[in-house]
Amino acid sequence: MAQIYNTDLFKEVKDVAKLQQNTDVIPTRLGDTIVPVVNVNPKDYYTLDIYRDGSHTAYDSGTILYTTPTDKDFYLTNVVLTASANVAFDGSQFFVDFVDANNVARGVRMAHILTNISGGQVSVQFYHPILIKRGTDLKVGMSVGTAGAANVRGAIAGYLVYNTKA
């Protein structure tokens, strides 16, 4: 039978089962008297599902689609980026930008072809959701240009984790 060496697990078994160390025999081997069932994330509660979209038409830092909460974890699961521009538009790309939990700036980008009226769409699903830094903005925008007109539309989807351990 397996021996319990994890002191936190041993304490949790004792606390959850309301065992008294001075009167009850606390099992240290799985299967001796009780078989504990361990839920590895019992204090995490998931909820969906944030969906935000917006559009942007100016040459600046972008439009905020969503600001992550400061007290919950937000996981990004999907990004959709759609853009169109006229021939005179001289910006080089459209984007949805964000900062991950490791404080690394990341984004989904779509290049603009300068020789023609263009439009396009990029859709990305993150099979391993990206944990976004708490209290930061997810933005849609376009690179700085000086002429022409363009419209970029971005959408993001993800979910929040209510972590009572944090």
C-alpha positions as CSV (number, residue, x, y, z in Angstrom):
1,M,0.0,0.0,0.0
2,A,1.1,3.5,-0.7
3,Q,2.5,5.6,2.2
4,I,1.4,9.2,2.5
5,Y,4.5,11.5,2.6
6,N,2.9,14.7,1.6
7,T,2.3,16.6,4.8
8,D,-0.2,18.9,3.3
9,L,-2.2,16.0,2.0
10,F,-1.9,14.2,5.3
11,K,-3.2,17.3,7.1
12,E,-6.0,17.8,4.7
13,V,-7.2,14.1,5.1
14,K,-7.1,14.7,8.9
15,D,-9.0,18.0,8.7
16,V,-11.6,17.0,6.2
17,A,-12.4,13.7,8.0
18,K,-12.4,15.6,11.3
19,L,-10.0,13.1,12.8
20,Q,-8.6,13.9,16.3
21,Q,-4.9,13.1,16.6
22,N,-5.1,12.4,20.3
23,T,-8.0,9.9,20.1
24,D,-8.1,8.6,16.4
25,V,-5.6,6.7,14.5
26,I,-4.6,8.8,11.6
27,P,-4.0,6.6,8.5
28,T,-0.6,7.1,6.9
29,R,-1.0,4.3,4.4
30,L,-3.6,4.4,1.7
31,G,-6.1,1.5,2.1
32,D,-5.4,0.7,5.8
33,T,-8.6,2.2,7.1
34,I,-9.8,4.7,4.6
35,V,-9.1,5.5,1.0
36,P,-8.9,9.3,0.6
37,V,-10.2,10.7,-2.7
38,V,-8.2,13.7,-3.7
39,N,-9.6,16.5,-5.9
40,V,-6.4,18.2,-7.1
41,N,-8.1,21.6,-7.6
42,P,-11.0,21.7,-5.1
43,K,-10.8,25.5,-4.6
44,D,-10.8,26.5,-8.3
45,Y,-14.2,27.5,-9.8
46,Y,-14.4,28.0,-13.5
47,T,-16.9,30.2,-15.3
48,L,-17.2,31.1,-19.0
49,D,-16.9,32.7,-20.6
50,I,-15.9,36.1,-21.5
51,Y,-16.6,37.2,-25.1
52,R,-15.8,40.7,-26.2
53,D,-15.5,42.3,-29.6
54,G,-14.9,45.8,-31.0
55,S,-13.6,47.8,-33.9
56,H,-10.9,50.3,-34.4
57,T,-10.3,52.9,-37.2
58,A,-7.6,55.3,-35.8
59,Y,-3.8,55.4,-35.9
60,D,-3.1,55.0,-32.2
61,S,-2.5,52.4,-29.5
62,G,-5.8,50.6,-30.1
63,T,-9.2,50.0,-28.6
64,I,-9.6,48.0,-25.4
65,L,-11.6,44.9,-25.9
66,Y,-11.4,43.6,-22.3
67,T,-9.5,44.4,-19.1
68,T,-8.7,41.4,-17.1
69,P,-9.8,41.4,-13.4
70,T,-7.1,41.9,-10.7
71,D,-8.5,39.2,-8.4
72,K,-9.2,36.4,-10.9
73,D,-7.3,34.5,-13.6
74,F,-8.4,35.0,-17.2
75,Y,-7.5,32.4,-19.8
76,L,-7.6,33.4,-23.4
77,T,-9.0,30.7,-25.7
78,N,-9.8,32.4,-29.0
79,V,-8.9,35.4,-31.1
80,V,-10.5,36.5,-34.3
81,L,-9.2,39.5,-36.3
82,T,-10.9,40.9,-39.4
83,A,-9.7,43.9,-41.3
84,S,-10.2,45.9,-44.5
85,A,-8.3,48.9,-45.9
86,N,-8.4,51.1,-49.0
87,V,-5.5,51.4,-51.5
88,A,-4.1,54.5,-49.8
89,F,-3.7,52.9,-46.4
90,D,0.0,52.7,-45.6
91,G,-0.1,50.9,-42.2
92,S,1.6,47.5,-42.3
93,Q,-0.5,45.3,-39.9
94,F,-3.6,44.8,-37.8
95,F,-3.4,43.2,-34.4
96,V,-5.0,42.0,-31.1
97,D,-2.3,42.5,-28.4
98,F,-2.1,41.2,-24.8
99,V,0.4,40.5,-22.0
100,D,0.6,37.0,-20.7
101,A,1.0,36.0,-17.0
102,N,4.9,36.0,-17.4
103,N,4.7,39.7,-18.4
104,V,5.5,38.9,-22.0
105,A,3.8,41.0,-24.7
106,R,2.1,38.8,-27.2
107,G,-0.4,39.2,-30.0
108,V,-2.2,37.9,-33.1
109,R,-1.2,39.9,-36.1
110,M,-2.3,40.1,-39.7
111,A,-0.2,41.8,-42.4
112,H,-1.6,44.4,-44.7
113,I,-0.8,44.2,-48.4
114,L,0.0,47.7,-49.6
115,T,-0.7,47.3,-53.3
116,N,-4.5,46.7,-53.4
117,I,-7.7,47.1,-51.6
118,S,-7.5,44.3,-49.1
119,G,-9.4,42.6,-46.5
120,G,-8.9,39.4,-44.5
121,Q,-9.5,37.4,-41.4
122,V,-7.4,35.4,-39.0
123,S,-8.9,33.1,-36.5
124,V,-6.8,31.4,-33.8
125,Q,-7.9,28.9,-31.2
126,F,-5.4,28.2,-28.4
127,Y,-5.7,24.6,-27.6
128,H,-3.7,25.3,-24.4
129,P,-5.4,28.5,-23.1
130,I,-3.1,31.4,-22.4
131,L,-3.1,32.8,-18.9
132,I,-3.3,36.6,-19.2
133,K,-1.6,38.9,-16.7
134,R,-4.1,40.2,-14.1
135,G,-5.3,43.8,-14.6
136,T,-4.1,44.2,-18.2
137,D,-5.9,45.2,-21.4
138,L,-6.5,43.1,-24.5
139,K,-6.5,45.6,-27.4
140,V,-7.4,45.6,-31.1
141,G,-5.7,48.1,-33.4
142,M,-3.5,48.8,-36.4
143,S,0.1,49.8,-36.9
144,V,0.7,53.5,-37.3
145,G,0.2,54.9,-40.8
146,T,-0.2,58.3,-42.3
147,A,-2.6,57.9,-45.1
148,G,-5.7,56.0,-46.2
149,A,-8.5,54.4,-44.3
150,A,-8.9,51.1,-42.6
151,N,-11.1,49.2,-40.2
152,V,-10.1,46.4,-38.0
153,R,-12.4,44.3,-35.9
154,G,-11.2,42.0,-33.1
155,A,-12.9,39.5,-30.9
156,I,-11.6,37.5,-28.0
157,A,-13.0,34.6,-25.9
158,G,-11.9,33.0,-22.7
159,Y,-12.9,32.1,-19.2
160,L,-12.2,33.2,-15.6
161,V,-11.0,31.0,-12.8
162,Y,-12.1,32.0,-9.3
163,N,-9.2,30.8,-7.3
164,T,-9.9,30.8,-3.6
165,K,-6.4,29.8,-2.8
166,A,-4.9,33.0,-4.2
